[in-house]
Amino acid sequence: MQTQPHIFTYGKLSDLPYLVYLPDGYETSDDPYPLLLFLHGKGERGNNLELIKKEGLTAKLESGDNLPFIVIAPQCPLNTKWEYHLIGLYQLVRSCFDAYQVDVSRVYITGLSMGGAGTWSLITEYPNLFAAAIPICGRERNELDYPERLKKIIHLPLWHFHGSADTIVPLSSAEYLVSHLKEYGGNPKLTVYDDVGHDSWTQTYANPEIYDWLLSHRLDVEK
């Protein structure tokens, strides 16, 4: 049975505005929690944080579902994209280490569409920040120059999801990145939904297996 919608708080650690979700029990616990960074798609850009709740992981939480993560959901400014804010995203994640009870060995990232592209970009820019990544129907914008950057994340557990009938971001974009990552020695997973268009995120975030998969991975890091 679902609970009432969660109340997100507005974060103040970054120049990028963002929402924060704290898991059940967080306020009364001294234990560290895994952190999950969520990057929204193109349609949720702007200066109204309520827009972020429309799609994807934040919509799932808004519906009342519970997840065992601290979820950080920043908002990308209008008329720009995540690739222009990689330093800001990195600084936001690092700031969370001191502001919240974060298990720094379990820091994860996921994003959809433009946020999926941002996920690919951020993990290759900061390859040792995350323990695992789940990009959804996204691609790197500079694909022709991208393969060399993939060598930096051959160690990173990655699971990409895409719809076979996606006309916004073709499946070939995901296949291109995944195949090159495998060529360099990585071991990414690719799940393709038959006859699904651009919205491959709804069923992905509804799948409890992805959260167990994320939590199965840890980094050997110090805070």
Secondary structure as a PSIPRED ss2 file (coil, helix, strand):
# PSIPRED VFORMAT (PSIPRED V4.0)

   1 M C   1.000  0.000  0.000
   2 Q C   1.000  0.000  0.000
   3 T C   1.000  0.000  0.000
   4 Q C   1.000  0.000  0.000
   5 P C   1.000  0.000  0.000
   6 H C   1.000  0.000  0.000
   7 I C   1.000  0.000  0.000
   8 F C   1.000  0.000  0.000
   9 T E   0.000  0.000  1.000
  10 Y E   0.000  0.000  1.000
  11 G C   1.000  0.000  0.000
  12 K C   1.000  0.000  0.000
  13 L C   1.000  0.000  0.000
  14 S C   1.000  0.000  0.000
  15 D C   1.000  0.000  0.000
  16 L C   1.000  0.000  0.000
  17 P C   1.000  0.000  0.000
  18 Y E   0.000  0.000  1.000
  19 L E   0.000  0.000  1.000
  20 V E   0.000  0.000  1.000
  21 Y E   0.000  0.000  1.000
  22 L C   1.000  0.000  0.000
  23 P C   1.000  0.000  0.000
  24 D C   1.000  0.000  0.000
  25 G C   1.000  0.000  0.000
  26 Y H   0.000  1.000  0.000
  27 E H   0.000  1.000  0.000
  28 T H   0.000  1.000  0.000
  29 S C   1.000  0.000  0.000
  30 D C   1.000  0.000  0.000
  31 D C   1.000  0.000  0.000
  32 P C   1.000  0.000  0.000
  33 Y E   0.000  0.000  1.000
  34 P E   0.000  0.000  1.000
  35 L E   0.000  0.000  1.000
  36 L E   0.000  0.000  1.000
  37 L E   0.000  0.000  1.000
  38 F E   0.000  0.000  1.000
  39 L E   0.000  0.000  1.000
  40 H C   1.000  0.000  0.000
  41 G C   1.000  0.000  0.000
  42 K H   0.000  1.000  0.000
  43 G H   0.000  1.000  0.000
  44 E H   0.000  1.000  0.000
  45 R C   1.000  0.000  0.000
  46 G C   1.000  0.000  0.000
  47 N C   1.000  0.000  0.000
  48 N C   1.000  0.000  0.000
  49 L H   0.000  1.000  0.000
  50 E H   0.000  1.000  0.000
  51 L H   0.000  1.000  0.000
  52 I H   0.000  1.000  0.000
  53 K H   0.000  1.000  0.000
  54 K H   0.000  1.000  0.000
  55 E C   1.000  0.000  0.000
  56 G H   0.000  1.000  0.000
  57 L H   0.000  1.000  0.000
  58 T H   0.000  1.000  0.000
  59 A H   0.000  1.000  0.000
  60 K H   0.000  1.000  0.000
  61 L H   0.000  1.000  0.000
  62 E H   0.000  1.000  0.000
  63 S C   1.000  0.000  0.000
  64 G C   1.000  0.000  0.000
  65 D C   1.000  0.000  0.000
  66 N C   1.000  0.000  0.000
  67 L C   1.000  0.000  0.000
  68 P C   1.000  0.000  0.000
  69 F C   1.000  0.000  0.000
  70 I E   0.000  0.000  1.000
  71 V E   0.000  0.000  1.000
  72 I E   0.000  0.000  1.000
  73 A E   0.000  0.000  1.000
  74 P E   0.000  0.000  1.000
  75 Q C   1.000  0.000  0.000
  76 C C   1.000  0.000  0.000
  77 P C   1.000  0.000  0.000
  78 L C   1.000  0.000  0.000
  79 N C   1.000  0.000  0.000
  80 T C   1.000  0.000  0.000
  81 K C   1.000  0.000  0.000
  82 W H   0.000  1.000  0.000
  83 E H   0.000  1.000  0.000
  84 Y H   0.000  1.000  0.000
  85 H H   0.000  1.000  0.000
  86 L H   0.000  1.000  0.000
  87 I H   0.000  1.000  0.000
  88 G H   0.000  1.000  0.000
  89 L H   0.000  1.000  0.000
  90 Y H   0.000  1.000  0.000
  91 Q H   0.000  1.000  0.000
  92 L H   0.000  1.000  0.000
  93 V H   0.000  1.000  0.000
  94 R H   0.000  1.000  0.000
  95 S H   0.000  1.000  0.000
  96 C H   0.000  1.000  0.000
  97 F H   0.000  1.000  0.000
  98 D H   0.000  1.000  0.000
  99 A H   0.000  1.000  0.000
 100 Y C   1.000  0.000  0.000
 101 Q C   1.000  0.000  0.000
 102 V E   0.000  0.000  1.000
 103 D E   0.000  0.000  1.000
 104 V E   0.000  0.000  1.000
 105 S E   0.000  0.000  1.000
 106 R E   0.000  0.000  1.000
 107 V E   0.000  0.000  1.000
 108 Y E   0.000  0.000  1.000
 109 I E   0.000  0.000  1.000
 110 T E   0.000  0.000  1.000
 111 G E   0.000  0.000  1.000
 112 L E   0.000  0.000  1.000
 113 S C   1.000  0.000  0.000
 114 M H   0.000  1.000  0.000
 115 G H   0.000  1.000  0.000
 116 G H   0.000  1.000  0.000
 117 A H   0.000  1.000  0.000
 118 G H   0.000  1.000  0.000
 119 T H   0.000  1.000  0.000
 120 W H   0.000  1.000  0.000
 121 S H   0.000  1.000  0.000
 122 L H   0.000  1.000  0.000
 123 I H   0.000  1.000  0.000
 124 T H   0.000  1.000  0.000
 125 E H   0.000  1.000  0.000
 126 Y C   1.000  0.000  0.000
 127 P C   1.000  0.000  0.000
 128 N C   1.000  0.000  0.000
 129 L C   1.000  0.000  0.000
 130 F C   1.000  0.000  0.000
 131 A C   1.000  0.000  0.000
 132 A E   0.000  0.000  1.000
 133 A E   0.000  0.000  1.000
 134 I E   0.000  0.000  1.000
 135 P E   0.000  0.000  1.000
 136 I E   0.000  0.000  1.000
 137 C C   1.000  0.000  0.000
 138 G C   1.000  0.000  0.000
 139 R C   1.000  0.000  0.000
 140 E C   1.000  0.000  0.000
 141 R C   1.000  0.000  0.000
 142 N C   1.000  0.000  0.000
 143 E H   0.000  1.000  0.000
 144 L H   0.000  1.000  0.000
 145 D H   0.000  1.000  0.000
 146 Y C   1.000  0.000  0.000
 147 P H   0.000  1.000  0.000
 148 E H   0.000  1.000  0.000
 149 R H   0.000  1.000  0.000
 150 L H   0.000  1.000  0.000
 151 K H   0.000  1.000  0.000
 152 K H   0.000  1.000  0.000
 153 I H   0.000  1.000  0.000
 154 I C   1.000  0.000  0.000
 155 H C   1.000  0.000  0.000
 156 L C   1.000  0.000  0.000
 157 P C   1.000  0.000  0.000
 158 L E   0.000  0.000  1.000
 159 W E   0.000  0.000  1.000
 160 H E   0.000  0.000  1.000
 161 F E   0.000  0.000  1.000
 162 H E   0.000  0.000  1.000
 163 G E   0.000  0.000  1.000
 164 S C   1.000  0.000  0.000
 165 A C   1.000  0.000  0.000
 166 D C   1.000  0.000  0.000
 167 T C   1.000  0.000  0.000
 168 I C   1.000  0.000  0.000
 169 V C   1.000  0.000  0.000
 170 P C   1.000  0.000  0.000
 171 L H   0.000  1.000  0.000
 172 S H   0.000  1.000  0.000
 173 S H   0.000  1.000  0.000
 174 A H   0.000  1.000  0.000
 175 E H   0.000  1.000  0.000
 176 Y H   0.000  1.000  0.000
 177 L H   0.000  1.000  0.000
 178 V H   0.000  1.000  0.000
 179 S H   0.000  1.000  0.000
 180 H H   0.000  1.000  0.000
 181 L H   0.000  1.000  0.000
 182 K H   0.000  1.000  0.000
 183 E H   0.000  1.000  0.000
 184 Y C   1.000  0.000  0.000
 185 G C   1.000  0.000  0.000
 186 G C   1.000  0.000  0.000
 187 N C   1.000  0.000  0.000
 188 P C   1.000  0.000  0.000
 189 K E   0.000  0.000  1.000
 190 L E   0.000  0.000  1.000
 191 T E   0.000  0.000  1.000
 192 V E   0.000  0.000  1.000
 193 Y E   0.000  0.000  1.000
 194 D C   1.000  0.000  0.000
 195 D C   1.000  0.000  0.000
 196 V C   1.000  0.000  0.000
 197 G C   1.000  0.000  0.000
 198 H C   1.000  0.000  0.000
 199 D C   1.000  0.000  0.000
 200 S C   1.000  0.000  0.000
 201 W H   0.000  1.000  0.000
 202 T H   0.000  1.000  0.000
 203 Q H   0.000  1.000  0.000
 204 T H   0.000  1.000  0.000
 205 Y H   0.000  1.000  0.000
 206 A C   1.000  0.000  0.000
 207 N C   1.000  0.000  0.000
 208 P H   0.000  1.000  0.000
 209 E H   0.000  1.000  0.000
 210 I H   0.000  1.000  0.000
 211 Y H   0.000  1.000  0.000
 212 D H   0.000  1.000  0.000
 213 W H   0.000  1.000  0.000
 214 L H   0.000  1.000  0.000
 215 L H   0.000  1.000  0.000
 216 S C   1.000  0.000  0.000
 217 H C   1.000  0.000  0.000
 218 R C   1.000  0.000  0.000
 219 L C   1.000  0.000  0.000
 220 D C   1.000  0.000  0.000
 221 V C   1.000  0.000  0.000
 222 E C   1.000  0.000  0.000
 223 K C   1.000  0.000  0.000
